[in-house]
Every structure is written in C-alpha cells, then in structure tokens.
Amino acid sequence: MASRNRHHPVGAEAFPEKTKHYMPGEKAFYQRLEKRHQRGRLGRLFNLFSVSVAGLALIALFLNVANEAFGTIGVVNTIEPAALTGGPALDTLTNEELAAILLEHVGRRLRVFIRDTISQVPKEDFTKATVTEIVGDPNVDPAIADELLKSISHEDQAALLAKYADNATLRRLVLEEVVEQQVIASFPLSDTIFNFETIKAQIEGPILADYIKRQRLEAAEVTVIRFHSWLDSEFLTKPMSSAPALAGVRTALIGSAGLMIVVVLVALPIGVGAAIYLEEYAHRGLINRLIETNVRNLAGVPSIIYGMLGLAIFVRALAPFTSGMVFHVNFEAPTIETVVERISPVFVGGITYENGALSADSAQLDEQSAQQLVDVFLRYGTPSLTMQGNSDVSEMADALAEALDMTVDVVVTRVSKPHDIEMRGKTYRFDVAEGSLDDEAFDALMSSLARSNSFSPNGRTLLSAGLTLALLILPIIIINAQEAIRAVPYTIREASYGLGATRWQTIWRQILPAATPGIMTGTILSVSRAVGETAPLIVVGAATFLLTDPTSPFSQFTAMPIQIYQWTARPQGQFADIAAAAIIVLLALMLALNAVAIVLRNRYSIRF
C-alpha cells in the first residue's frame, strides 16, 4: 500500500493539466470573438466618456449661470425709502401713497409715466388724446374726461396713476425715479460663499469711495446684500429698465410667447399639409424626390440666411401688410376733419367742416374746389395707394392744380431757393402760371400733401419675426411629420380602403390620429429651437430696449434671446448678472417645452 502511494502521490501533481483540443478553425474563431469583445468594451468606455463629458459640460453651464445669477451686491439709494415713507417699507404702501410720492418729487414727469404705463393710445396720438381715450375708461371723472392730459393738474394726473397703474409699476417708478436705487458693485456666488468678508470690505471701502467721487457726492451709504438673487418673481413681471436692479424680462417673455403663437399657427398646418401631400398623394417621381431632397437640405441652412430672407420679404416687400398699414393699424388714416385742419390755414378765411358739410369762407376757392382739394388729400393719404411706394411728386402736383383750377409748372432743380421744396432726395420748384394761389401758398399745400403721402411702413414687427421663424422650422416640421405618417402601418390604410373610405377619410380618421403624437413632438421640439434663435431676430429688427409690451402682431417686439444678447453686450457687470438670470428663465422655458413633448409622446403614442 505504501509503495503504491509512493508511486501515485495525491495532489495537483496526481492530475496533470489536460491540453485543450480545438476543432479545425475553432481557435481562430475564439480569437476573433475575443477581439470583438475588446472592441465592444472600448466602445462602451468611449460612450461612457462621451456621456460624462456632456454631463460635465451641462453641470459647468448651470454652475456658471447660477454663479452669476446669485451673489452679493452693494446698493446705494439717492433717497432712502424710509425717509420717503416715514418708516414703512415701499411694499406696504397703497397706490395712492406711491402716487403721492411721485407727485411730490417728480410731478413734472407724471405725463411721461402715464404715457409709458397706462396709456391706451399710440404714442403719436398721446398729446392730442383726451383723458378718456388715454385710460380707456368711459367712467373716468367727468370733470377731466374730455380734457387733454396736459390741461389737467398734476394732482389729477397722480390720481390717474393711482387708479389705473398696478402697485408693482408704481413701486418701480418710485425706486427708479425718486429713490434712484443703484447697484454699485456685484460679486458672484463663489466669492459670496468663500470671501464674503473681503468683498464686503471692498464694497464699503474703495468701491463706495470711488462712487462718491464719480457722482460728486459729499457722502453716501451703501447696503451690502448677501446671497442676493437676481431671479425672483418681480424679475418675471417687471419691464426693461436702464438700471439693472429694476430690470425685468416681462416684455421679452411676452414677445417670445407671441412669436411662439405665430410660429405654431403658420408652420404647423403648412408643414403637416406638405407632409401629407408628399407621403400620401405625391407620386415617387423625379420632381417629388427633388422636393424632398431640398426640404431636407433646407433643414440645415444657417438661421442667419432665414433672417436675410425674412428681411427681404416680410420686413420690406410685405411691409404694408406686416406693419398693419393695410388694416389701418399703427397708421392714422386721413379723414375730412384732419385734412381740413391741415389745409385751412393756407387760405384766407379758411375752410370749415361741420355737420357733414364742407364750406369755404375764402375768396380763393369755392365749395366745389374745396371738396376736390379734400378729395386729393384723402386719395393720396390712403395707404393702399402706396403699396408699391409713394406717389410721384409731379402726379400729386397735377392733381392739386386740377382741383384748384390752376396751371403749375413742376421743375426739378439743383439750386435751392427760399420757396423750393426738398422731397425724396430731390429739390422741386412749383411755378404758378395761372390760378388763385401764389407760389408760396401752393408750395405750402404741396409740402403738406407730400408729407401726408410719405408713408414709411415699419415691417419690423412681431408678425414679420414670427413668419421668419416659421420658415426656419418649416422643413423640420415637414420631415418629422413625414416620419410620423410613414410609421403608421400600411395595413391600416388597406383596412380603411376595404371598408369603403376615401383617401381623405383614411388620412383624416386613421392616419393623422395615429401620427399625431409624433407630429406634435416634432413640432414642440422645433418651436423650442425657434424660441432660442437670435440671429434671425436681429436681422429682422427686434428691439433691444423696449418699455412697452407688444399688444398685437403688428407691434414692435423683443424676445428672450435678444434681451440676453443686449444685456451681455453692456459694459456694466450687473447686466451680465441679470443676463444669467434671464438665461435660467429661457432654459426653464425650453426644458418645459421638451418635457411637454416627452409627455405627449408617451401618453398618446400607439403601438403597432
């Protein structure tokens, strides 16, 4: 037994390792498999690295924006709010008390405040509008209802502000015009957390001393606010301001919302209609393939190109439409009353219009000539006649001479004399050969007629910008809608046709409901892209500083990207801080749109 154990030891050596045998070609297969696994592991590591880089970039973006939107500021008031109120905070004052402060300190500017805050009439009509028209309330105090604003007392103007302006607006006016609150220094959140005592000493020391020296003040008191947030509820409800501490994004938010409405109303039906045609009606010929190729190419065109297209078409070529002039919006069409008021001083004795009858008290013309003269002013003052540009000066002079039964020679000259008129880059002389008016009187009439005819429709409106952005996202909507329609199984079409439905009934009742989640998702994502565009809006003329909210598609406008761009271009550091706060608002808006798209996709998607 022992000898047997000596010859056959127990352990690892008792069982020698077996050599693995491979079938022909099997070893090469396993080697190739191992290499594929290695490449897979490398690909996974690269994907993980890419996701990490994207995540870090996103985190860096949010940290950088948050670092600027929050921090420490130093505030100096020309007049302390407590000195105005006797102790209570401005937030606790009523409208009447705030209006009384404005009356006491800046009473001469009350008309300007009314124009910029509560006026319901265009600025060009403000000086000649009655109080009732300005406030838009027929139940205004009868004692001042029919008066011009400049004719009523400052006390009555303050009462109008107290009654028709909201408390936040009055408080902003007090801070901006009376308290004159100024931020003299701001520091980011990182310095606030780690170096607050140092920056506080800087604000109260050299920064305050430099401010006192620049403003030539004897002394000033600074308030240091730690962990100040530029982003608060008032930031969303305040209009723009030249003072960073009082600026808000309300006007820009309303402008962006208006742009979104115009974009959706224009791009969605056109885009879906084009996709339906290309997928359901168009034959697969060369022309349709060329159309689809161009649509996909247009989706990659830089946005600045669409801005140039919008400038050429919507702002300039279609200015009478996009400015609202053809609808008599932003344009005061001439009336008999305004024409008579314009031309009456030219004639000795004048012209009157009462109870629907026109009468001439001048020996220079009779009622018939006066009527013809008024008709000329009405004709050349109508915007529809200037759709392709202003009327010819010689044409207007001939019409005016014919109405007055005169003979007038129109001369274009390079040498200007006292009674010559310069219009549209040329100098005109009107020599009266025969008639009841002398050269000076005819020149006065002609000058007035030319001014009434010199329309300059401003197509830089919200409608023009919305149409430009609609063109920008239209190819994307078409492509997304095509893909959504294409994803609907063809068997659904066959079943619908088999039950006797027409092609349109099949599209309307079967295909579109099934494709709607995909269409809406693509549309919302496209609109979120349009909301963040800046270049096209700059080209079509978005306002960089606008105090009044847009009230119609024909209003001047601004938008969130434009506001952010304008603030970041300002040299004061505080504007960079409120730009960061506006970036957070814009990001929240875009994330909300993306979240809505995801919800719609998951809620209404149909599995086939």
Order of alpha helices (4+ residues) and beta strands (2+ residues): alpha-alpha-beta-alpha-alpha-alpha-alpha-alpha-alpha-beta-alpha-alpha-alpha-beta-alpha-alpha-alpha-alpha-alpha-alpha-beta-beta-alpha-alpha-beta-beta-beta-alpha-alpha-alpha-alpha-alpha-alpha-alpha-alpha
